[in-house]
C-alpha cells in the first residue's frame, strides 16, 4: 500500500475538488480506471477530513500490484487530475507510511 502526502484544501477550492472527485467516480470512472494498468494500481482512495481548525484536509492511498508508476502525462485525464490537485491542494507533509493494516480473514 502506498500513501500520498497529507494536503490542506486551499481556501475556496473545496467545491472544485469535490466536483472533480465526483466526476472521477461518476461519468469518467472507466477513463480513470484505465490509468491503473500502467500505474500498477488496483485501488485508489481519497478521504476528506474537516480539521479542528475549520480547514479541510485530504489524504489518499493506492493499493499496488508492483511498484507505483507515475501517470502518463500525455493522457488527458492525468493532465486534468494534476491541474485540479495543483489548484486545490497544498502539501503539508512528506509521504506517509503504513503503521498497521489489519484484516479479518474470510470465514
N, C-alpha and C positions, 0 to 999 in steps of 0.2 A: 504494500500500500504506500502511496506517495501523497504527502501533504503539501499544499501550496503555502504561501505566506498568509499571514493574517492581514486583512485590509480594512481600512476605515472608508466608509462610503462618503464621498465628497458632498458637501452641503448642496442641497437642491437636486442631487443626482439619483436619489432613491427611485423615483418613478421610472426613469430611463432604464436603470439597472433591472428593476422588476419586470418591465415590459420585454427587455431583451431575453431574460431567462424564461419568461412565459412563451416567447416566440420559439426559443430553442426546444422547449418541452412540448410545443404545440405543432404548428404547421411546418416547422423546419426540423422536426425531430429526426427524420430519416437522413437529412443532409448532415446534421450534427453527428449522428451515429456512424455515418460513413467515414468520418475522420478517425474513428477509433482504430481502424485496421492499421494505418501507418503510424499511429502514435503508441501502439501496444497497450491500449486502454480497453478494459472490459466494462468499466463503470466510472461515472463521473458525478460527483455530488457537490453542490454548493449550498451552504447554510448561512442564513441571515440572523443576526442577533442584534437586539437593541441593548446598548450598554447602559450602565447606571448613570452615565453622564448625559444620556439622551441621544448620543450618536449611534449610528448603525455600523455594524461590522460584518464582514464576510470571511468565511474560510471555505476552502474546497479541498477535496481529496479525490484521488483516482485509484481504482483497483487496476493492477497491471498484469500483463501476460508477457513479461520480459522487461527490458529497460525502457523507461519512459523516453519517448522521442518527441521532438517539437512538431507542432502542426506545420503543414506545408504553407509557407507564406503566400504562395500563388493562388491558393484556394479561397474563393470569395467569402465563405462563412468564417474562415480563420481571420481574414482581414477585418471583417466586421466585429468579430469577437474581441480581437486585440484592441480595436479602436474604442469600443464601448467600455471595456475594462480600463483603458487608459483614461478615458473621460470621467469615469465614475469612481474609481478606486485609488486609494493612496496606501501603498505598502507600509505597514507599521511593525513588521517583524522580519526575521530571517526565515528560511524554510523550516517547517516543523518536522517532528519525528514521532513515530508511534510509540507510546508507552505500554499499552496493552490492547489486545484485540481478543476478547472472549466471545465464544460462540458455543451455544449448546449443541451437542451432537444430535443428529436426527435419530429418532427412535425407529 
